Amino acid sequence: MELHGGYTAWSVTSYEAAKQLLMDPRISKNTKAHWPEFRDGNVPQDWELYTWVAMDNMQTRDGKEHDRLRKLVAPAFTGRQAVKSRPIMRRS
């Protein structure tokens, strides 16, 4: 698909395709490292989606770094934690 600014990108539209891509070690979520135009500084900082591409978090990391960050946050998403959070979520 074409994004605003004339950039092209993939649009994954099904759960099955997303799961397959996310499990494939050849696919990276790290746009900063694997998009040559961005990496080389050719994408203007005022582009509307710049901050989306520039994000640096667990979702944009691959391999061992993703695993390391996932282990840090995993305890907050256990079944027990979800049950403890219900009253807070219901108040919101």
C-alpha positions as CSV (number, residue, x, y, z in Angstrom):
1,M,0.0,0.0,0.0
2,E,1.1,3.6,-0.4
3,L,1.4,5.7,2.7
4,H,1.1,9.5,2.9
5,G,4.3,11.0,1.5
6,G,4.6,8.4,-1.3
7,Y,6.2,5.7,0.9
8,T,5.2,2.1,0.3
9,A,4.5,-0.4,3.0
10,W,3.0,-3.8,3.6
11,S,-0.5,-4.0,5.1
12,V,-1.2,-7.3,6.8
13,T,-4.9,-7.9,6.9
14,S,-5.4,-11.3,8.5
15,Y,-4.5,-12.9,11.8
16,E,-3.1,-16.0,10.0
17,A,-0.7,-13.9,7.8
18,A,0.4,-11.7,10.8
19,K,1.1,-14.8,12.9
20,Q,3.1,-16.4,10.1
21,L,5.1,-13.2,9.5
22,L,5.8,-12.6,13.2
23,M,7.1,-16.1,13.6
24,D,9.4,-15.9,10.6
25,P,13.0,-15.0,11.7
26,R,13.6,-13.5,8.3
27,I,11.0,-10.7,9.0
28,S,11.9,-7.7,11.1
29,K,9.7,-5.3,12.9
30,N,12.6,-2.9,13.4
31,T,11.8,-0.4,10.7
32,K,14.6,1.9,11.8
33,A,17.3,-0.7,11.1
34,H,15.8,-2.2,7.9
35,W,14.2,0.7,6.0
36,P,17.2,2.2,4.1
37,E,15.5,5.5,3.4
38,F,14.8,6.0,7.1
39,R,18.2,4.7,8.2
40,D,20.0,7.0,5.8
41,G,18.1,10.1,7.1
42,N,16.0,10.6,3.9
43,V,12.7,10.6,5.6
44,P,11.8,14.1,6.8
45,Q,11.2,14.4,10.6
46,D,7.9,16.3,9.9
47,W,6.4,13.3,8.1
48,E,3.2,12.4,9.8
49,L,4.2,8.8,10.6
50,Y,7.8,9.6,11.6
51,T,7.3,8.9,15.3
52,W,5.6,5.6,14.5
53,V,8.7,4.5,12.6
54,A,11.1,5.9,15.1
55,M,9.5,4.0,18.0
56,D,12.0,2.0,20.1
57,N,10.3,-0.6,22.3
58,M,9.7,-4.3,22.7
59,Q,7.4,-4.4,19.7
60,T,10.0,-3.0,17.4
61,R,12.8,-5.3,18.6
62,D,13.8,-8.6,17.1
63,G,15.4,-11.8,18.5
64,K,17.2,-11.8,21.8
65,E,16.5,-8.1,22.5
66,H,12.8,-8.7,22.1
67,D,13.0,-11.8,24.3
68,R,14.8,-9.9,27.0
69,L,12.3,-7.1,27.1
70,R,9.3,-9.5,26.9
71,K,10.6,-11.3,30.0
72,L,10.7,-8.0,31.9
73,V,7.0,-7.3,31.2
74,A,5.6,-10.8,31.2
75,P,4.9,-10.9,34.9
76,A,2.4,-8.0,34.5
77,F,0.3,-10.1,32.1
78,T,-0.3,-13.3,34.0
79,G,-3.8,-14.6,34.7
80,R,-3.4,-13.7,38.3
81,Q,-2.5,-10.1,37.5
82,A,-5.5,-9.9,35.1
83,V,-7.8,-11.0,37.9
84,K,-6.3,-8.4,40.3
85,S,-6.7,-5.7,37.7
86,R,-10.4,-6.3,37.0
87,P,-11.7,-3.8,39.7
88,I,-9.4,-1.1,38.3
89,M,-10.5,-1.8,34.7
90,R,-14.2,-1.8,35.6
91,R,-13.9,1.7,37.3
92,S,-12.4,3.1,34.1
